[in-house]
């Protein structure tokens, strides 16, 4: 999924700070620096309200075997099958409270106002391998009107979702603060816990409007650090983070079914961003500043299970009530099939997300700031149905023996076998944002 076209509105309470947000350090009054601008009566507090609009798009490609026109030396051929689109409106209030000498706590509550997603046929539905394999009906599926064929080339439309996913709590500290010592950069270090509190996101084709949740039901830990230093007319900055899942709520789709299942947790993420803010105007007397910020970011998404572009389609095709082709076997060691619903989430391949950022910022006096931001975002092509057949444990024959506990219950050859897998390709987004900040 891609990132945004965004509009941001921010209200804050803080002391004096540079325009770059990495330079803001909420912290308690330091007796060694009683006149420092970052402290207000012993506690420094500022809040934010952020509105974001995200527009995501990608091509869904299917691997294809048995094509008589294909050159056997070219490897597995692929066919473009579906177009994916998603938009999301999110409102996020944040609060930062300085507690002692450049150390602060903070919290955030991302509220999804609306999230909508759809898939469209690139070719006529009868030529779609997704339809031919029974994952989608030929007439398509619309959660808003399940009994009626979809119009035009629309293949699938999910329910409009809204609500909460996680609440974020964090602790940060500035090991160096340029406002105290202008020979050093501002270096912040922090840790953040993300607690799942919302309705877990699920899909039931027989009652598509029954669940409109947006939560993955996963608790996560994020470690981060930032650097920024103003050098006359320029301010270089760097951000780094690592994010890892800790546990899942009861009812989460990330349950481990045991046996030979591998990579059942959400994927870990890590990223680094850097940039240079150039000040065209920097009047320290009245604190008026105009700057241009140019930067880039790379996010790495590692192997794991995720809600992909196809998750609702996979969930519908794995419903035992309709005997879909993705119904799982809960116990591969017993004869017959112990029908288990496919959760919809699937294993993904490693991929990178690359962003180019451009921003124009202005500060008018000590309390008001504005900004215009544009992001260009790409994702590397990657497989989105990637579950292993299982684990070879005992006889070391390099095979997963059927009928044993080596079998992965989450593996379905219809979408996970090489030559049948789904891929997300040509992911490109434009992120445009407008920000306003008031500081007290």
Secondary structure as a PSIPRED ss2 file (coil, helix, strand):
# PSIPRED VFORMAT (PSIPRED V4.0)

   1 X C   1.000  0.000  0.000
   2 X C   1.000  0.000  0.000
   3 X C   1.000  0.000  0.000
   4 X C   1.000  0.000  0.000
   5 X C   1.000  0.000  0.000
   6 X C   1.000  0.000  0.000
   7 X C   1.000  0.000  0.000
   8 X C   1.000  0.000  0.000
   9 X C   1.000  0.000  0.000
  10 X C   1.000  0.000  0.000
  11 X C   1.000  0.000  0.000
  12 X C   1.000  0.000  0.000
  13 X C   1.000  0.000  0.000
  14 X C   1.000  0.000  0.000
  15 X C   1.000  0.000  0.000
  16 X C   1.000  0.000  0.000
  17 X C   1.000  0.000  0.000
  18 X C   1.000  0.000  0.000
  19 X C   1.000  0.000  0.000
  20 X C   1.000  0.000  0.000
  21 X H   0.000  1.000  0.000
  22 X H   0.000  1.000  0.000
  23 X H   0.000  1.000  0.000
  24 X C   1.000  0.000  0.000
  25 X C   1.000  0.000  0.000
  26 X C   1.000  0.000  0.000
  27 X C   1.000  0.000  0.000
  28 X C   1.000  0.000  0.000
  29 X C   1.000  0.000  0.000
  30 X C   1.000  0.000  0.000
  31 X H   0.000  1.000  0.000
  32 X H   0.000  1.000  0.000
  33 X H   0.000  1.000  0.000
  34 X C   1.000  0.000  0.000
  35 X C   1.000  0.000  0.000
  36 X C   1.000  0.000  0.000
  37 X C   1.000  0.000  0.000
  38 X C   1.000  0.000  0.000
  39 X C   1.000  0.000  0.000
  40 X C   1.000  0.000  0.000
  41 X C   1.000  0.000  0.000
  42 X C   1.000  0.000  0.000
  43 X C   1.000  0.000  0.000
  44 X C   1.000  0.000  0.000
  45 X E   0.000  0.000  1.000
  46 X E   0.000  0.000  1.000
  47 X E   0.000  0.000  1.000
  48 X E   0.000  0.000  1.000
  49 X E   0.000  0.000  1.000
  50 X E   0.000  0.000  1.000
  51 X E   0.000  0.000  1.000
  52 X E   0.000  0.000  1.000
  53 X E   0.000  0.000  1.000
  54 X E   0.000  0.000  1.000
  55 X E   0.000  0.000  1.000
  56 X E   0.000  0.000  1.000
  57 X E   0.000  0.000  1.000
  58 X E   0.000  0.000  1.000
  59 X E   0.000  0.000  1.000
  60 X E   0.000  0.000  1.000
  61 X E   0.000  0.000  1.000
  62 X E   0.000  0.000  1.000
  63 X E   0.000  0.000  1.000
  64 X E   0.000  0.000  1.000
  65 X C   1.000  0.000  0.000
  66 X C   1.000  0.000  0.000
  67 X C   1.000  0.000  0.000
  68 X C   1.000  0.000  0.000
  69 X C   1.000  0.000  0.000
  70 X C   1.000  0.000  0.000
  71 X C   1.000  0.000  0.000
  72 X H   0.000  1.000  0.000
  73 X H   0.000  1.000  0.000
  74 X H   0.000  1.000  0.000
  75 X C   1.000  0.000  0.000
  76 X C   1.000  0.000  0.000
  77 X E   0.000  0.000  1.000
  78 X E   0.000  0.000  1.000
  79 X E   0.000  0.000  1.000
  80 X E   0.000  0.000  1.000
  81 X E   0.000  0.000  1.000
  82 X E   0.000  0.000  1.000
  83 X E   0.000  0.000  1.000
  84 X E   0.000  0.000  1.000
  85 X E   0.000  0.000  1.000
  86 X E   0.000  0.000  1.000
  87 X E   0.000  0.000  1.000
  88 X E   0.000  0.000  1.000
  89 X E   0.000  0.000  1.000
  90 X E   0.000  0.000  1.000
  91 X E   0.000  0.000  1.000
  92 X E   0.000  0.000  1.000
  93 X E   0.000  0.000  1.000
  94 X E   0.000  0.000  1.000
  95 X E   0.000  0.000  1.000
  96 X E   0.000  0.000  1.000
  97 X E   0.000  0.000  1.000
  98 X E   0.000  0.000  1.000
  99 X E   0.000  0.000  1.000
 100 X E   0.000  0.000  1.000
 101 X C   1.000  0.000  0.000
 102 X C   1.000  0.000  0.000
 103 X E   0.000  0.000  1.000
 104 X E   0.000  0.000  1.000
 105 X E   0.000  0.000  1.000
 106 X E   0.000  0.000  1.000
 107 X E   0.000  0.000  1.000
 108 X E   0.000  0.000  1.000
 109 X E   0.000  0.000  1.000
 110 X E   0.000  0.000  1.000
 111 X E   0.000  0.000  1.000
 112 X E   0.000  0.000  1.000
 113 X E   0.000  0.000  1.000
 114 X E   0.000  0.000  1.000
 115 X E   0.000  0.000  1.000
 116 X E   0.000  0.000  1.000
 117 X E   0.000  0.000  1.000
 118 X E   0.000  0.000  1.000
 119 X E   0.000  0.000  1.000
 120 X E   0.000  0.000  1.000
 121 X E   0.000  0.000  1.000
 122 X C   1.000  0.000  0.000
 123 X C   1.000  0.000  0.000
 124 X C   1.000  0.000  0.000
 125 X H   0.000  1.000  0.000
 126 X H   0.000  1.000  0.000
 127 X H   0.000  1.000  0.000
 128 X C   1.000  0.000  0.000
 129 X H   0.000  1.000  0.000
 130 X H   0.000  1.000  0.000
 131 X H   0.000  1.000  0.000
 132 X H   0.000  1.000  0.000
 133 X C   1.000  0.000  0.000
 134 X C   1.000  0.000  0.000
 135 X C   1.000  0.000  0.000
 136 X C   1.000  0.000  0.000
 137 X C   1.000  0.000  0.000
 138 X C   1.000  0.000  0.000
 139 X C   1.000  0.000  0.000
 140 X C   1.000  0.000  0.000
 141 X E   0.000  0.000  1.000
 142 X E   0.000  0.000  1.000
 143 X C   1.000  0.000  0.000
 144 X C   1.000  0.000  0.000
 145 X C   1.000  0.000  0.000
 146 X C   1.000  0.000  0.000
 147 X C   1.000  0.000  0.000
 148 X C   1.000  0.000  0.000
 149 X C   1.000  0.000  0.000
 150 X C   1.000  0.000  0.000
 151 X C   1.000  0.000  0.000
 152 X C   1.000  0.000  0.000
 153 X C   1.000  0.000  0.000
 154 X E   0.000  0.000  1.000
 155 X E   0.000  0.000  1.000
 156 X E   0.000  0.000  1.000
 157 X E   0.000  0.000  1.000
 158 X C   1.000  0.000  0.000
 159 X C   1.000  0.000  0.000
 160 X C   1.000  0.000  0.000
 161 X E   0.000  0.000  1.000
 162 X E   0.000  0.000  1.000
 163 X E   0.000  0.000  1.000
 164 X E   0.000  0.000  1.000
 165 X E   0.000  0.000  1.000
 166 X E   0.000  0.000  1.000
 167 X E   0.000  0.000  1.000
 168 X E   0.000  0.000  1.000
 169 X E   0.000  0.000  1.000
 170 X E   0.000  0.000  1.000
 171 X E   0.000  0.000  1.000
 172 X E   0.000  0.000  1.000
 173 X E   0.000  0.000  1.000
 174 X E   0.000  0.000  1.000
 175 X E   0.000  0.000  1.000
 176 X E   0.000  0.000  1.000
 177 X C   1.000  0.000  0.000
 178 X C   1.000  0.000  0.000
 179 X C   1.000  0.000  0.000
 180 X C   1.000  0.000  0.000
 181 X C   1.000  0.000  0.000
 182 X C   1.000  0.000  0.000
 183 X C   1.000  0.000  0.000
 184 X C   1.000  0.000  0.000
 185 X C   1.000  0.000  0.000
 186 X E   0.000  0.000  1.000
 187 X E   0.000  0.000  1.000
 188 X E   0.000  0.000  1.000
 189 X E   0.000  0.000  1.000
 190 X E   0.000  0.000  1.000
 191 X E   0.000  0.000  1.000
 192 X E   0.000  0.000  1.000
 193 X E   0.000  0.000  1.000
 194 X E   0.000  0.000  1.000
 195 X E   0.000  0.000  1.000
 196 X E   0.000  0.000  1.000
 197 X C   1.000  0.000  0.000
 198 X C   1.000  0.000  0.000
 199 X C   1.000  0.000  0.000
 200 X E   0.000  0.000  1.000
 201 X C   1.000  0.000  0.000
 202 X C   1.000  0.000  0.000
 203 X C   1.000  0.000  0.000
 204 X C   1.000  0.000  0.000
 205 X H   0.000  1.000  0.000
 206 X H   0.000  1.000  0.000
 207 X H   0.000  1.000  0.000
 208 X C   1.000  0.000  0.000
 209 X C   1.000  0.000  0.000
 210 X C   1.000  0.000  0.000
 211 X C   1.000  0.000  0.000
 212 X C   1.000  0.000  0.000
 213 X C   1.000  0.000  0.000
 214 X C   1.000  0.000  0.000
 215 X E   0.000  0.000  1.000
 216 X C   1.000  0.000  0.000
 217 X C   1.000  0.000  0.000
 218 X E   0.000  0.000  1.000
 219 X E   0.000  0.000  1.000
 220 X E   0.000  0.000  1.000
 221 X E   0.000  0.000  1.000
 222 X E   0.000  0.000  1.000
 223 X E   0.000  0.000  1.000
 224 X E   0.000  0.000  1.000
 225 X E   0.000  0.000  1.000
 226 X E   0.000  0.000  1.000
 227 X E   0.000  0.000  1.000
 228 X E   0.000  0.000  1.000
 229 X E   0.000  0.000  1.000
 230 X E   0.000  0.000  1.000
 231 X E   0.000  0.000  1.000
 232 X C   1.000  0.000  0.000
 233 X C   1.000  0.000  0.000
 234 X E   0.000  0.000  1.000
 235 X E   0.000  0.000  1.000
 236 X E   0.000  0.000  1.000
 237 X E   0.000  0.000  1.000
 238 X E   0.000  0.000  1.000
 239 X E   0.000  0.000  1.000
 240 X E   0.000  0.000  1.000
 241 X E   0.000  0.000  1.000
 242 X E   0.000  0.000  1.000
 243 X E   0.000  0.000  1.000
 244 X E   0.000  0.000  1.000
 245 X E   0.000  0.000  1.000
 246 X E   0.000  0.000  1.000
 247 X E   0.000  0.000  1.000
 248 X E   0.000  0.000  1.000
 249 X C   1.000  0.000  0.000
 250 X C   1.000  0.000  0.000
 251 X C   1.000  0.000  0.000
 252 X C   1.000  0.000  0.000
 253 X C   1.000  0.000  0.000
 254 X C   1.000  0.000  0.000
 255 X C   1.000  0.000  0.000
 256 X C   1.000  0.000  0.000
 257 X C   1.000  0.000  0.000
 258 X C   1.000  0.000  0.000
 259 X C   1.000  0.000  0.000
 260 X C   1.000  0.000  0.000
 261 X C   1.000  0.000  0.000
 262 X C   1.000  0.000  0.000
 263 X C   1.000  0.000  0.000
 264 X C   1.000  0.000  0.000
 265 X C   1.000  0.000  0.000
 266 X E   0.000  0.000  1.000
 267 X C   1.000  0.000  0.000
 268 X C   1.000  0.000  0.000
 269 X E   0.000  0.000  1.000
 270 X E   0.000  0.000  1.000
 271 X E   0.000  0.000  1.000
 272 X E   0.000  0.000  1.000
 273 X E   0.000  0.000  1.000
 274 X E   0.000  0.000  1.000
 275 X E   0.000  0.000  1.000
 276 X E   0.000  0.000  1.000
 277 X E   0.000  0.000  1.000
 278 X E   0.000  0.000  1.000
 279 X E   0.000  0.000  1.000
 280 X E   0.000  0.000  1.000
 281 X E   0.000  0.000  1.000
 282 X E   0.000  0.000  1.000
 283 X E   0.000  0.000  1.000
 284 X C   1.000  0.000  0.000
 285 X C   1.000  0.000  0.000
 286 X C   1.000  0.000  0.000
 287 X C   1.000  0.000  0.000
 288 X E   0.000  0.000  1.000
 289 X E   0.000  0.000  1.000
 290 X E   0.000  0.000  1.000
 291 X E   0.000  0.000  1.000
 292 X E   0.000  0.000  1.000
 293 X E   0.000  0.000  1.000
 294 X E   0.000  0.000  1.000
 295 X E   0.000  0.000  1.000
 296 X E   0.000  0.000  1.000
 297 X E   0.000  0.000  1.000
 298 X E   0.000  0.000  1.000
 299 X E   0.000  0.000  1.000
 300 X E   0.000  0.000  1.000
 301 X E   0.000  0.000  1.000
 302 X C   1.000  0.000  0.000
 303 X C   1.000  0.000  0.000
 304 X E   0.000  0.000  1.000
 305 X E   0.000  0.000  1.000
 306 X E   0.000  0.000  1.000
 307 X C   1.000  0.000  0.000
 308 X C   1.000  0.000  0.000
 309 X C   1.000  0.000  0.000
 310 X C   1.000  0.000  0.000
 311 X H   0.000  1.000  0.000
 312 X H   0.000  1.000  0.000
 313 X H   0.000  1.000  0.000
 314 X H   0.000  1.000  0.000
 315 X H   0.000  1.000  0.000
 316 X H   0.000  1.000  0.000
 317 X H   0.000  1.000  0.000
 318 X C   1.000  0.000  0.000
 319 X C   1.000  0.000  0.000
 320 X H   0.000  1.000  0.000
 321 X H   0.000  1.000  0.000
 322 X H   0.000  1.000  0.000
 323 X C   1.000  0.000  0.000
 324 X C   1.000  0.000  0.000
 325 X C   1.000  0.000  0.000
 326 X C   1.000  0.000  0.000
 327 X C   1.000  0.000  0.000
 328 X E   0.000  0.000  1.000
 329 X E   0.000  0.000  1.000
 330 X C   1.000  0.000  0.000
 331 X C   1.000  0.000  0.000
 332 X C   1.000  0.000  0.000
 333 X C   1.000  0.000  0.000
 334 X C   1.000  0.000  0.000
 335 X C   1.000  0.000  0.000
 336 X C   1.000  0.000  0.000
 337 X C   1.000  0.000  0.000
 338 X C   1.000  0.000  0.000
 339 X E   0.000  0.000  1.000
 340 X E   0.000  0.000  1.000
 341 X C   1.000  0.000  0.000
 342 X C   1.000  0.000  0.000
 343 X C   1.000  0.000  0.000
 344 X C   1.000  0.000  0.000
 345 X C   1.000  0.000  0.000
 346 X E   0.000  0.000  1.000
 347 X E   0.000  0.000  1.000
 348 X E   0.000  0.000  1.000
 349 X C   1.000  0.000  0.000
 350 X C   1.000  0.000  0.000
 351 X E   0.000  0.000  1.000
 352 X E   0.000  0.000  1.000
 353 X E   0.000  0.000  1.000
 354 X E   0.000  0.000  1.000
 355 X E   0.000  0.000  1.000
 356 X E   0.000  0.000  1.000
 357 X E   0.000  0.000  1.000
 358 X E   0.000  0.000  1.000
 359 X E   0.000  0.000  1.000
 360 X E   0.000  0.000  1.000
 361 X E   0.000  0.000  1.000
 362 X E   0.000  0.000  1.000
 363 X E   0.000  0.000  1.000
 364 X E   0.000  0.000  1.000
 365 X C   1.000  0.000  0.000
 366 X C   1.000  0.000  0.000
 367 X C   1.000  0.000  0.000
 368 X E   0.000  0.000  1.000
 369 X E   0.000  0.000  1.000
 370 X E   0.000  0.000  1.000
 371 X E   0.000  0.000  1.000
 372 X E   0.000  0.000  1.000
 373 X E   0.000  0.000  1.000
 374 X E   0.000  0.000  1.000
 375 X E   0.000  0.000  1.000
 376 X E   0.000  0.000  1.000
 377 X E   0.000  0.000  1.000
 378 X E   0.000  0.000  1.000
 379 X E   0.000  0.000  1.000
 380 X C   1.000  0.000  0.000
 381 X C   1.000  0.000  0.000
 382 X E   0.000  0.000  1.000
 383 X E   0.000  0.000  1.000
 384 X C   1.000  0.000  0.000
 385 X C   1.000  0.000  0.000
 386 X C   1.000  0.000  0.000
 387 X C   1.000  0.000  0.000
 388 X C   1.000  0.000  0.000
 389 X C   1.000  0.000  0.000
 390 X E   0.000  0.000  1.000
 391 X C   1.000  0.000  0.000
 392 X C   1.000  0.000  0.000
 393 X C   1.000  0.000  0.000
 394 X C   1.000  0.000  0.000
 395 X C   1.000  0.000  0.000
 396 X C   1.000  0.000  0.000
 397 X C   1.000  0.000  0.000
 398 X C   1.000  0.000  0.000
 399 X C   1.000  0.000  0.000
 400 X C   1.000  0.000  0.000
 401 X C   1.000  0.000  0.000
 402 X C   1.000  0.000  0.000
 403 X C   1.000  0.000  0.000
 404 X C   1.000  0.000  0.000
 405 X C   1.000  0.000  0.000
 406 X C   1.000  0.000  0.000
 407 X E   0.000  0.000  1.000
 408 X C   1.000  0.000  0.000
 409 X C   1.000  0.000  0.000
 410 X C   1.000  0.000  0.000
 411 X C   1.000  0.000  0.000
 412 X C   1.000  0.000  0.000
 413 X H   0.000  1.000  0.000
 414 X H   0.000  1.000  0.000
 415 X H   0.000  1.000  0.000
 416 X H   0.000  1.000  0.000
 417 X C   1.000  0.000  0.000
 418 X C   1.000  0.000  0.000
 419 X C   1.000  0.000  0.000
 420 X C   1.000  0.000  0.000
 421 X C   1.000  0.000  0.000
 422 X E   0.000  0.000  1.000
 423 X E   0.000  0.000  1.000
 424 X E   0.000  0.000  1.000
 425 X E   0.000  0.000  1.000
 426 X C   1.000  0.000  0.000
 427 X E   0.000  0.000  1.000
 428 X E   0.000  0.000  1.000
 429 X E   0.000  0.000  1.000
 430 X E   0.000  0.000  1.000
 431 X E   0.000  0.000  1.000
 432 X E   0.000  0.000  1.000
 433 X E   0.000  0.000  1.000
 434 X E   0.000  0.000  1.000
 435 X E   0.000  0.000  1.000
 436 X E   0.000  0.000  1.000
 437 X E   0.000  0.000  1.000
 438 X E   0.000  0.000  1.000
 439 X C   1.000  0.000  0.000
 440 X C   1.000  0.000  0.000
